[in-house]
């Protein structure tokens, strides 16, 4: 990726992508070994298992069907596990 002084890069989760009706695409994430020492802190938040995950009304006609929070999390975990098994 080339550097740009006029661009804003915002990490987007797959869940946020669903909320925004695929207007914005989730960010692929990979970890590279740092050239210098660094400190990293990861924070993972998940919605209530029964919370509805659906497109916001301002995003237009929904591209995805609404799902519950637990189902959305399980879909991401399954996709991660399937990708590792397929390698």
Backbone as CSV, one residue per row, in Angstrom:
resi,resn,N_x,N_y,N_z,CA_x,CA_y,CA_z,C_x,C_y,C_z
1,UNK,0.841,-1.164,0.000,0.000,0.000,0.000,0.892,1.234,0.000
2,UNK,0.610,2.163,-0.884,1.362,3.412,-0.948,0.876,4.388,0.113
3,UNK,1.797,5.175,0.627,1.417,6.196,1.596,0.670,7.322,0.901
4,UNK,-0.254,7.911,1.628,-1.013,9.033,1.089,-1.243,10.040,2.200
5,UNK,-1.104,11.297,1.885,-1.365,12.338,2.882,-2.832,12.751,2.893
6,UNK,-3.601,12.280,1.907,-5.000,12.686,1.825,-5.979,11.540,2.069
7,UNK,-5.471,10.411,2.572,-6.342,9.250,2.795,-6.427,8.930,4.281
8,UNK,-7.553,8.402,4.663,-7.761,7.942,6.027,-8.022,6.444,5.967
9,UNK,-7.222,5.672,6.668,-7.418,4.229,6.710,-8.038,3.888,8.057
10,UNK,-9.201,3.316,8.010,-9.942,2.967,9.208,-10.162,1.464,9.225
11,UNK,-9.618,0.762,10.211,-9.871,-0.679,10.274,-11.372,-0.944,10.396
12,UNK,-11.891,-1.746,9.508,-13.322,-2.038,9.447,-13.516,-3.528,9.696
13,UNK,-14.358,-3.854,10.623,-14.640,-5.257,10.898,-15.716,-5.766,9.948
14,UNK,-15.817,-7.069,9.850,-16.847,-7.669,9.013,-18.235,-7.323,9.545
15,UNK,-18.359,-7.226,10.857,-19.653,-6.864,11.443,-20.025,-5.440,11.056
16,UNK,-19.070,-4.516,11.108,-19.346,-3.138,10.706,-19.674,-3.071,9.220
17,UNK,-19.026,-3.928,8.438,-19.323,-3.995,7.011,-20.785,-4.389,6.798
18,UNK,-21.269,-5.324,7.579,-22.672,-5.756,7.495,-23.597,-4.613,7.904
19,UNK,-23.239,-3.887,8.976,-24.055,-2.757,9.416,-24.141,-1.696,8.325
20,UNK,-23.044,-1.499,7.607,-22.993,-0.462,6.569,-23.409,-0.994,5.202
21,UNK,-23.997,-2.186,5.159,-24.558,-2.758,3.939,-23.510,-2.904,2.827
22,UNK,-22.304,-3.286,3.220,-21.193,-3.513,2.287,-20.749,-2.254,1.542
23,UNK,-21.109,-1.069,2.052,-20.629,0.175,1.448,-19.123,0.286,1.661
24,UNK,-18.676,-0.054,2.874,-17.257,-0.086,3.202,-16.847,-1.538,3.366
25,UNK,-15.638,-1.874,2.959,-15.169,-3.261,2.983,-14.288,-3.481,4.200
26,UNK,-14.427,-4.659,4.826,-13.613,-4.963,5.998,-12.132,-5.036,5.615
27,UNK,-11.301,-4.683,6.564,-9.868,-4.587,6.354,-9.196,-5.940,6.565
28,UNK,-8.456,-6.437,5.555,-7.676,-7.655,5.797,-6.614,-7.350,6.855
29,UNK,-6.389,-8.273,7.739,-5.464,-8.016,8.833,-4.392,-9.085,8.849
30,UNK,-3.166,-8.659,8.933,-2.073,-9.605,9.086,-1.016,-8.959,9.965
31,UNK,-0.264,-9.781,10.644,0.761,-9.298,11.558,2.122,-9.554,10.941
32,UNK,2.932,-8.523,10.879,4.303,-8.639,10.400,5.244,-8.477,11.581
33,UNK,6.390,-9.104,11.504,7.377,-8.936,12.560,7.861,-7.491,12.558
34,UNK,7.881,-6.853,13.723,8.321,-5.463,13.778,9.835,-5.339,13.591
35,UNK,10.264,-4.239,13.001,11.703,-3.973,12.853,12.292,-3.429,14.146
36,UNK,11.456,-2.796,14.949,11.886,-2.266,16.244,10.926,-2.786,17.304
37,UNK,11.357,-2.818,18.562,10.451,-3.290,19.622,9.188,-2.427,19.682
38,UNK,8.078,-3.055,19.969,6.829,-2.316,20.096,5.926,-3.002,21.112
39,UNK,4.923,-2.292,21.535,3.926,-2.803,22.467,2.580,-2.757,21.763
40,UNK,1.882,-3.866,21.735,0.569,-3.924,21.090,-0.466,-4.388,22.092
41,UNK,-1.651,-3.881,21.940,-2.759,-4.269,22.796,-3.972,-4.513,21.909
42,UNK,-4.523,-5.699,21.997,-5.711,-6.032,21.206,-6.952,-5.955,22.097
43,UNK,-8.009,-5.454,21.546,-9.277,-5.355,22.264,-10.361,-5.927,21.369
44,UNK,-11.044,-6.942,21.860,-12.097,-7.584,21.083,-13.422,-7.398,21.807
45,UNK,-14.393,-6.887,21.107,-15.736,-6.694,21.660,-16.739,-7.405,20.775
46,UNK,-17.704,-8.026,21.380,-18.762,-8.693,20.637,-20.108,-8.218,21.169
47,UNK,-21.096,-8.147,20.298,-22.418,-7.725,20.764,-23.068,-8.821,21.604
48,UNK,-24.134,-8.464,22.260,-24.932,-9.441,22.988,-25.272,-10.588,22.041
49,UNK,-25.243,-11.837,22.484,-25.555,-12.956,21.595,-26.922,-12.840,20.916
50,UNK,-27.888,-12.206,21.579,-29.237,-12.071,21.015,-29.451,-10.761,20.251
51,UNK,-28.434,-9.899,20.190,-28.581,-8.617,19.496,-28.690,-8.835,17.990
52,UNK,-29.542,-8.051,17.350,-29.712,-8.149,15.895,-28.574,-7.400,15.204
53,UNK,-27.924,-8.068,14.251,-26.896,-7.456,13.413,-27.530,-7.318,12.036
54,UNK,-27.855,-6.080,11.668,-28.521,-5.843,10.394,-28.084,-4.495,9.840
55,UNK,-28.309,-4.287,8.556,-27.916,-3.036,7.908,-28.663,-1.863,8.519
56,UNK,-27.954,-0.749,8.662,-28.579,0.473,9.142,-29.529,1.001,8.070
57,UNK,-30.633,1.612,8.461,-31.614,2.093,7.478,-31.028,3.075,6.465
58,UNK,-30.042,3.869,6.848,-29.471,4.864,5.929,-28.580,4.229,4.862
59,UNK,-28.299,2.928,4.978,-27.380,2.254,4.048,-28.089,1.693,2.817
60,UNK,-29.381,1.909,2.678,-30.100,1.410,1.508,-30.700,0.036,1.735
61,UNK,-31.124,-0.604,0.646,-31.716,-1.941,0.742,-30.670,-2.926,1.237
62,UNK,-31.014,-3.778,2.215,-30.034,-4.694,2.799,-29.479,-5.699,1.794
63,UNK,-28.157,-5.857,1.802,-27.488,-6.877,0.992,-27.454,-8.213,1.732
64,UNK,-27.448,-8.146,3.056,-27.352,-9.354,3.893,-28.593,-9.480,4.766
65,UNK,-28.952,-10.702,5.073,-30.059,-10.947,5.985,-29.622,-10.642,7.418
66,UNK,-30.536,-10.145,8.269,-30.187,-9.919,9.672,-29.799,-11.236,10.355
67,UNK,-28.851,-11.150,11.258,-28.437,-12.312,12.060,-28.313,-11.873,13.510
68,UNK,-28.291,-12.820,14.401,-28.060,-12.538,15.819,-26.557,-12.391,16.060
69,UNK,-26.185,-11.727,17.142,-24.780,-11.507,17.467,-23.986,-12.795,17.543
70,UNK,-24.539,-13.827,18.186,-23.832,-15.106,18.317,-23.619,-15.757,16.951
71,UNK,-24.616,-15.667,16.079,-24.508,-16.255,14.743,-23.434,-15.538,13.917
72,UNK,-23.379,-14.214,14.044,-22.372,-13.426,13.324,-20.963,-13.813,13.780
73,UNK,-20.766,-13.945,15.076,-19.469,-14.356,15.618,-19.106,-15.754,15.137
74,UNK,-20.048,-16.679,15.190,-19.783,-18.052,14.745,-19.436,-18.115,13.262
75,UNK,-20.068,-17.291,12.442,-19.742,-17.268,11.005,-18.292,-16.843,10.797
76,UNK,-17.833,-15.829,11.550,-16.443,-15.375,11.420,-15.468,-16.434,11.930
77,UNK,-15.788,-17.071,13.031,-14.912,-18.118,13.568,-14.851,-19.304,12.611
78,UNK,-15.988,-19.696,12.062,-16.013,-20.800,11.092,-15.183,-20.464,9.856
79,UNK,-15.287,-19.236,9.360,-14.523,-18.836,8.175,-13.019,-18.872,8.474
80,UNK,-12.634,-18.471,9.668,-11.227,-18.489,10.050,-10.722,-19.922,10.142
81,UNK,-11.481,-20.786,10.792,-11.075,-22.181,10.939,-11.051,-22.892,9.586
82,UNK,-12.049,-22.658,8.732,-12.085,-23.287,7.415,-10.884,-22.878,6.570
83,UNK,-10.492,-21.589,6.679,-9.337,-21.123,5.898,-8.066,-21.815,6.339
84,UNK,-7.906,-22.026,7.626,-6.698,-22.687,8.130,-6.676,-24.159,7.747
85,UNK,-7.829,-24.804,7.762,-7.900,-26.230,7.405,-7.618,-26.407,5.923
86,UNK,-8.069,-25.480,5.099,-7.898,-25.600,3.646,-6.448,-25.380,3.199
87,UNK,-5.643,-24.704,4.010,-4.252,-24.410,3.617,-3.390,-25.622,3.552
